[in-house]
Amino acid sequence: MVSSRKHSLSNSYSNLPIVPLSPLALLSQDQDRNMVKFSKQFEGQLVPEWKEAFVDYWQLKKDLKKIRLLNNNTSTNTHQITSFPHNLLSSISTFGLFGRRRDQGAIQVHKRLTASASKGGDLLYETELLEQFADTDAAKEFFECLDMQLNKVNQFYKTKEKEFLERGECLKKQMQILSELKTIIKQQQCRKGEEEDASISCSISCEEDSVKDRTEQEQQQQDSFTDELERNEVPFSDSPTSDEIGKPTDIYMKTEKGKLRTLSGRVFSFQGKSLRINIPLTTPSRTFSAISYLVWDDLVNQSSKKCGPQGGGKLHINKSKLHHAQKMIKGAFFELYKGLGYLKTYRHLNMLAFIKILKKFDKVTEKQVLPVYLKVVESSYFNSSDKVMNLSDEVEDLFIMHFADEDRRKGMKYLRPRQRKESHAVTFFIGLFAGCFVALLAGYIIMAHITGMYRRQPDSIYMETTYPVLSMFSLLFLHFFLYGCNIFMWRKARINYSFIFELAPTKELKYRDVFLICATSMTAIVGIMFVHLSLVTKGYSYAQVQAIPGLLLLAFVLLLVCPFNIFYHSSRYRLLGVIRNIILSPLYKVVMLDFFMADQLCSQVPMLRNLEYVACYYITGSYKTQDYEYCMRAKHYRDLAYAVSFLPYYWRAMQCARRWFDEGQTNHLVNLGKYVSAMLAAGAKVAYEKERSIGWLCLVVVMSSAATVYQLYWDFVKDWGLLQMNSKNPWLRNELMLRRKFIYYFSMGLNLILRLAWLQTVVHSTFEHVDYRVTGLFLAALEVIRRGLWNFYRLENEHLNNAGKFRAVKTVPLPFHEVDEEE
């Protein structure tokens, strides 16, 4: 067996799994780890999505606690009852005829086949007690639970092993097809002497590549995975969560025969077999290309369709299609290898759990149960089967041969990406910049209070021109700071956010990285604003110093789009890719990260409006003439204000429409209605700010009230899964990640209060002589805080639904599919 590697509690799940050791090695290793409580170690290293399939170590500990309490109560009575005749009989009972010692142990484990054992059924284990325990009922209950756990582990391991073996067989066939296609293309290139894309018409027989009993979720995952491959930002991604469950995502068109034909698939046939190469339609270019191909195929090439034995036309497959297919197969190899690694971890940790609990049982009861039961566990299916080990070695060899140019180091670096080590320097700089930020912010507030910049004045150039820049950055980095807090809480609650968001473990931002970005950025922003305010108070004219806030904004924009590999390059470009997908949301396939980010923008409408004004102020050159009211007078700016107010809701509504179109679930249409109501409420609010009439005020109240009720219902019932009457947790869902239930009730009440922040538009409450823009910033910050609170429960809901289906790795779409001749 391969030697094991130690995992830290924080990084154990993201690292590649360890290979199981022999029972003796596990025993010695277990003794070396007595400084760490095993239950915490076990919980920290298990695969979160498979938690219910692991040994219920905590329930077994509870059963042992009952036995320990009963032993303590009966130990005194046992010593009093013990006598010489009793000792003599017990001594004789341990010897057989002619004085031979009987060594049957305290228990005996029987094997029993299920009713369907002849058809490949499961082998069940049942334990019989051979010796009298202090409390037979408690011991019997313990072993019943232990047998149930062993049977559960064996069954789950067998199921997952079968699934991965089927995936492996499919991948081998896909790899064989790809190799033959590449060989044919090379031969045609040599024969024709072409440097451009070569066309082929060939025949390759293929078994159905889909895994048996593939769920609708696995089919829906096809588009999102290939979309990530196209972005070239992360090498591989994990599967979406239960919110992504839906119908198959390929776009279909009716043919003249009434059959369904996928736009993303193109068929080529030979030797009585037809193959389709499916590249999911995740981008606008692919969709338009597929539609144009169908139009050309239907209108121009009707005569060619009647050629061939199956009536199917020859299809040209260029190198670009083949390249996409190769990337899909490459990703499938990686996901398969990762899944096999998780199964090794599952095997190793369960073996450790059985050893640990049996040792505890022997210590409590003073019996020798461990040697007997450990032999059974060691010979059970999950520990004795070597199919996973063999398949893992085979996947390594195939991947290295086909995708790493037979360079083992290169291939294993790809299959086993190393985790970034968390540096203490990051923590140091977080504290350093956080202290600088607090000091600069205190100085800025004191100076602003002395100069009276934030008080209501008839003419305040500073509040009209400079304050929107500070307000915009404050809301942005407050949101980013709350995202770092969310990451910290997700990790603490064992919510696999990187799996849900399809983030590469080697490139995702850790919560320390997020805090460092926030502390550094806000230190620079407040420092520059402090210098700017100092220059203004010293008598410099606004015309001389007004370019400073604009240069600050320009510097952050340039840093965001900087093409060099500095300052979290992969994360910056992934953010830009997500923003692109949101803006073009009807055309791009919607994945979890896209609509999650679009929801964040719905809470940042004040920030977007500040950005709109600042951009207009500096682009039009108004900062040179100090005509800050120019943008307010311009008609185009007023029209743009309406658009900015409801654009985030429009994008989110379009995402719901695209998901309904792809998945066919009416639930997305209901969600679309929520964002349409919010869009109308936002438009009415902007109109009221311009007109300030009673009619618009009444419309704001009606529209905002309807939107708030709609949103509260969706928050509580749909997103959080709360308010369930028949749940075992009163008014909460059955499965909860947090132990203290009052946190959920408190969050519900806080969400209700923060949802009603729009009432400030009607009440117009003020804080003494504070400028209304400061009050607006405070209310906008409350909405950002509400969104940060919502983010935790949203991911909790996604994690619980996904974990219930035991999806820990992605089922990657495969490009080559066998089709019927009629298609």
Salt bridges, closest charged atoms under 4 A:
ASP30 OD2 - LYS356 NZ 3.71
ASP30 OD2 - LYS359 NZ 3.33
GLU43 OE2 - LYS51 NZ 3.89
ASP122 OD1 - LYS158 NZ 3.96
GLU126 OE2 - ARG112 NE 2.89
GLU128 OE1 - HIS110 NE2 2.63
GLU131 OE1 - LYS367 NZ 3.21
GLU141 OE2 - LYS66 NZ 3.68
GLU163 OE1 - LYS160 NZ 3.37
GLU163 OE2 - ARG167 NH2 2.64
GLU169 OE2 - LYS172 NZ 3.37
ASP209 OD1 - HIS817 ND1 3.00
ASP227 OD2 - ARG231 NH2 2.51
GLU228 OE2 - ARG231 NH1 2.53
GLU228 OE1 - ARG574 NH1 2.86
GLU230 OE2 - ARG286 NH2 2.88
GLU230 OE2 - HIS324 ND1 2.89
GLU230 OE2 - LYS327 NZ 3.51
ASP238 OD1 - LYS338 NZ 2.36
ASP243 OD2 - ARG659 NH1 3.08
ASP243 OD2 - ARG794 NH2 3.05
GLU244 OE2 - ARG659 NH2 3.63
ASP297 OD2 - ARG261 NH1 3.81
ASP297 OD2 - LYS305 NZ 3.30
ASP298 OD2 - ARG261 NH2 3.37
ASP298 OD1 - LYS305 NZ 2.87
GLU335 OE1 - LYS338 NZ 3.69
GLU394 OE2 - LYS172 NZ 2.86
GLU396 OE1 - ARG408 NH2 2.89
GLU396 OE2 - ARG416 NH2 3.40
ASP405 OD2 - LYS410 NZ 3.95
GLU422 OE1 - ARG512 NH1 2.52
GLU464 OE2 - ARG773 NH2 2.06
GLU508 OE2 - LYS510 NZ 3.45
ASP513 OD2 - ARG420 NH2 3.04
ASP594 OD2 - ARG231 NH2 3.61
ASP599 OD1 - ARG652 NE 3.11
ASP627 OD2 - ARG633 NH2 2.88
ASP639 OD2 - LYS635 NZ 2.98
ASP662 OD2 - LYS589 NZ 3.17
ASP662 OD2 - ARG658 NE 2.76
GLU663 OE2 - ARG659 NE 3.66
GLU663 OE1 - HIS668 NE2 2.91
GLU689 OE1 - ARG609 NH1 3.08
ASP715 OD2 - ARG755 NH2 2.87
ASP715 OD2 - ARG786 NH1 3.71
ASP719 OD1 - ARG794 NE 3.64
ASP771 OD1 - ARG773 NH1 2.84
GLU783 OE2 - ARG786 NH2 3.02
GLU796 OE1 - ARG733 NH2 2.54
GLU798 OE2 - ARG794 NH1 2.31
GLU818 OE2 - LYS273 NZ 3.56
GLU822 OE1 - LYS259 NZ 3.56
GLU823 OE1 - ARG276 NH2 3.26
